[in-house]
Amino acid sequence: MVAWPAIIKYSGEDELSYIGSQSEWELDAALYALSLEEGDRLIDGQGLVYALDKNTRHKLVPRPSGESATLADIITLVRNHAAQSGACCVAKLNARTISEAITLVESLGDL
């Protein structure tokens, strides 16, 4: 079960998408499915990594991959995302928890 908030990490890209809750996921999963590529992953607030499969209604279904990301991994992803979004001082971005680091992605959307 996904621990929200979560991010989608697009394969080969620094771009991340923030998903704050299960209800937000259910509303927008079909939109995410439109641009899904093999290797895209959902990473939840505990660092668990999910593969994304399309169901028969073309919505994405997170499938546990057996992988996990550390806080340092997530901070690196967030810093790379911030840099490609044009944020300055990205090296100063930091968080105490994985969930907190993921929430930074939402605030970076305001740039």
C-alpha positions in Angstrom: 0.0 0.0 0.0 1.4 3.4 -1.1 2.3 5.7 1.8 1.4 9.2 0.5 2.7 11.7 -0.5 4.6 10.2 -3.4 6.5 11.2 -6.5 6.7 9.8 -10.0 10.3 9.6 -11.2 10.3 9.6 -15.0 13.0 7.3 -16.5 15.9 9.2 -17.9 14.5 12.5 -16.8 15.1 14.8 -13.8 11.4 15.8 -13.8 9.3 14.6 -10.9 5.5 14.7 -10.4 4.1 15.2 -6.9 1.0 13.2 -5.8 -0.2 14.3 -2.3 -2.9 11.7 -1.6 -4.7 8.5 -2.7 -7.7 10.6 -3.9 -5.4 12.9 -6.0 -3.8 9.7 -7.5 -7.2 8.3 -8.3 -8.3 11.5 -10.0 -5.1 12.0 -12.1 -3.8 8.4 -12.7 -5.2 8.4 -16.2 -3.3 11.6 -17.0 0.0 10.1 -15.7 -0.7 6.9 -17.8 -0.7 9.0 -21.0 3.0 9.7 -20.7 4.1 6.5 -19.0 7.3 4.9 -20.3 8.9 1.7 -19.2 11.2 2.5 -16.2 9.0 5.2 -14.7 8.6 4.6 -11.0 6.4 5.8 -8.1 8.3 6.4 -4.9 6.3 6.8 -1.8 6.8 8.7 1.5 8.5 5.7 3.0 10.9 5.3 0.1 9.3 2.2 -1.3 9.6 2.1 -5.1 6.7 0.9 -7.3 6.6 -0.1 -11.0 3.7 1.4 -12.8 1.4 -0.9 -14.8 -1.6 0.1 -16.8 -4.9 -1.6 -16.0 -7.7 -2.4 -18.5 -9.1 1.1 -18.0 -5.7 2.7 -18.8 -5.2 3.8 -15.3 -1.9 3.3 -13.5 -1.6 0.7 -10.9 1.5 0.8 -8.6 3.1 -2.6 -8.2 5.8 -3.1 -5.5 9.2 -3.5 -7.1 11.0 -4.8 -4.1 13.3 -1.7 -4.3 13.5 1.2 -1.9 15.1 4.6 -1.9 17.0 6.2 0.9 16.6 9.8 2.1 19.9 10.7 0.3 18.5 9.2 -2.9 15.3 11.2 -2.7 17.2 14.4 -1.8 19.3 13.9 -4.9 16.2 13.4 -7.1 14.6 16.6 -5.6 17.8 18.6 -6.1 18.1 17.5 -9.8 14.4 18.3 -10.3 14.8 21.7 -8.7 17.9 22.5 -10.9 16.1 21.6 -14.1 13.2 23.7 -13.0 15.5 26.7 -12.7 15.7 26.9 -8.9 18.8 28.5 -7.4 20.8 27.2 -4.4 19.6 23.6 -4.9 22.5 22.3 -2.9 20.9 23.8 0.1 17.7 21.8 -0.3 17.4 19.3 2.5 14.9 17.3 4.5 14.8 15.2 7.7 12.5 12.5 6.3 11.7 11.0 2.9 8.1 12.3 3.2 9.4 15.8 3.9 11.8 15.6 0.9 8.9 14.5 -1.4 6.8 17.4 -0.2 9.6 19.7 -1.4 8.6 18.8 -4.9 5.2 20.3 -4.4 6.6 23.6 -3.2 9.0 23.7 -6.2 6.0 23.7 -8.5 5.5 27.3 -7.4 8.7 28.5 -9.1 
